[in-house]
Amino acid sequence: MIRRVYGFFDQEILKAVMQLNPQISNFNAIEVGKVIKFPPAPVRTDPLPKDGRYLQVLQANSLNEATKLLRTYPNDAPPVFLLPYWTPAEGLRFGLVLKDCCRDQQTAEATLTALPPSLAARARIIGKEADQAVFMVK
């Protein structure tokens, strides 16, 4: 679950999740329906290269809505992770973005056209410059 929420896994994040969830006694056997809290993770580096773009396949207005999308995301679809971000036009949003960012706009456009039609219909390219996006974590 940590890898799906943050896009990566490390022991620091695991420790933080465990500390935030003392009600869970065994993290290897979490009951279905159990509420789990995930802490914010600081960005260690700039998440995108200078001209990089993310390809967002789904978007949510709340973290709760985003986690529901993540849980129901098809296993056979391209891998994604949850990326909170803010733009002046939209405010705070939660995107399911492809795991690997695109190095530039042209690569993002080519990747978008190669997506399955069910994902391509709602997908969009997001980046720092064009959208004035501030990415919260990667």
C-alpha positions as CSV (number, residue, x, y, z in Angstrom):
1,M,0.0,0.0,0.0
2,I,2.8,2.4,0.8
3,R,4.3,2.0,-2.7
4,R,0.9,2.6,-4.3
5,V,0.3,5.8,-2.2
6,Y,3.7,7.3,-2.4
7,G,5.2,5.8,-5.5
8,F,8.1,4.3,-3.6
9,F,8.8,2.4,-0.4
10,D,11.4,2.9,2.3
11,Q,11.8,2.1,5.9
12,E,11.3,5.8,7.0
13,I,7.8,5.9,5.5
14,L,7.0,2.5,6.9
15,K,8.0,3.7,10.4
16,A,5.9,6.9,10.0
17,V,2.9,4.9,8.9
18,M,3.3,2.5,11.8
19,Q,3.6,5.4,14.3
20,L,0.5,7.1,12.9
21,N,-1.5,3.9,13.2
22,P,-1.0,2.4,16.7
23,Q,-4.4,0.7,16.4
24,I,-2.9,-1.8,13.9
25,S,-1.1,-4.5,15.8
26,N,0.1,-6.6,12.7
27,F,1.0,-4.7,9.5
28,N,1.4,-8.0,7.7
29,A,-2.3,-8.9,8.2
30,I,-4.4,-5.8,8.1
31,E,-8.2,-6.5,8.2
32,V,-10.2,-5.5,5.1
33,G,-12.1,-2.2,5.9
34,K,-9.5,-1.1,8.5
35,V,-8.8,2.7,8.3
36,I,-5.1,3.4,7.7
37,K,-3.6,6.9,8.0
38,F,-0.8,7.9,5.7
39,P,1.5,10.8,6.7
40,P,2.6,13.5,4.3
41,A,6.1,12.7,2.9
42,P,8.5,15.5,2.2
43,V,9.9,15.9,-1.3
44,R,13.6,15.1,-1.2
45,T,14.4,16.5,-4.6
46,D,12.6,18.3,-7.4
47,P,10.2,15.6,-8.6
48,L,10.4,16.6,-12.3
49,P,13.3,17.3,-14.6
50,K,13.4,20.8,-16.0
51,D,11.1,20.2,-18.9
52,G,9.4,17.0,-17.5
53,R,5.7,16.3,-17.5
54,Y,3.5,13.9,-15.6
55,L,0.7,12.1,-17.4
56,Q,-2.3,12.1,-15.1
57,V,-4.8,9.4,-15.9
58,L,-7.3,10.2,-13.2
59,Q,-7.9,13.1,-10.9
60,A,-9.7,13.6,-7.6
61,N,-10.7,16.6,-5.5
62,S,-10.0,14.9,-2.1
63,L,-7.6,12.4,-0.7
64,N,-10.5,10.1,0.2
65,E,-11.8,10.1,-3.4
66,A,-8.2,9.6,-4.7
67,T,-7.6,6.5,-2.5
68,K,-10.9,5.0,-3.8
69,L,-9.7,5.6,-7.4
70,L,-6.3,4.0,-6.5
71,R,-8.0,0.9,-5.0
72,T,-10.1,0.3,-8.0
73,Y,-7.4,1.1,-10.6
74,P,-7.0,-1.9,-12.9
75,N,-4.0,-4.1,-12.2
76,D,-3.4,-4.6,-15.9
77,A,-3.2,-0.9,-16.6
78,P,0.1,1.1,-16.7
79,P,1.5,1.6,-13.2
80,V,0.5,4.8,-11.4
81,F,1.1,6.5,-8.1
82,L,-0.9,9.1,-6.1
83,L,0.5,12.6,-6.6
84,P,-1.0,15.6,-4.6
85,Y,-0.4,18.9,-6.4
86,W,-1.6,22.5,-6.4
87,T,-2.3,24.9,-9.2
88,P,-3.6,28.5,-9.1
89,A,-6.5,27.6,-11.4
90,E,-7.6,24.4,-9.6
91,G,-6.3,24.5,-6.1
92,L,-5.3,21.2,-4.4
93,R,-5.9,18.1,-6.5
94,F,-4.9,14.5,-6.2
95,G,-3.8,12.8,-9.4
96,L,-3.1,9.2,-10.4
97,V,-0.1,9.7,-12.6
98,L,1.9,7.3,-14.6
99,K,4.8,5.9,-12.5
100,D,7.5,7.2,-14.9
101,C,7.3,10.9,-15.7
102,C,7.9,12.0,-19.3
103,R,11.1,14.0,-20.1
104,D,9.3,16.6,-22.1
105,Q,6.0,17.7,-23.7
106,Q,6.5,15.6,-26.9
107,T,7.2,12.4,-25.0
108,A,4.1,13.1,-22.8
109,E,2.0,13.5,-25.9
110,A,3.3,10.3,-27.5
111,T,2.7,8.4,-24.2
112,L,-0.9,9.9,-24.0
113,T,-1.7,8.6,-27.5
114,A,-0.4,5.1,-26.6
115,L,-2.7,4.8,-23.6
116,P,-5.7,2.4,-23.7
117,P,-8.8,4.4,-24.8
118,S,-10.5,3.9,-21.4
119,L,-7.6,5.8,-19.7
120,A,-6.8,8.3,-22.5
121,A,-10.3,9.7,-22.4
122,R,-9.7,11.4,-19.0
123,A,-5.9,11.7,-19.1
124,R,-4.0,14.9,-19.3
125,I,-0.5,16.2,-19.2
126,I,0.6,18.3,-16.2
127,G,3.8,20.2,-15.6
128,K,5.4,22.9,-13.5
129,E,5.6,25.6,-16.1
130,A,2.3,25.4,-18.1
131,D,0.1,24.7,-15.1
132,Q,2.2,26.5,-12.6
133,A,1.9,23.2,-10.6
134,V,3.5,22.7,-7.2
135,F,3.9,18.9,-6.7
136,M,3.7,17.8,-3.1
137,V,5.5,14.4,-3.2
138,K,7.0,11.8,-5.4
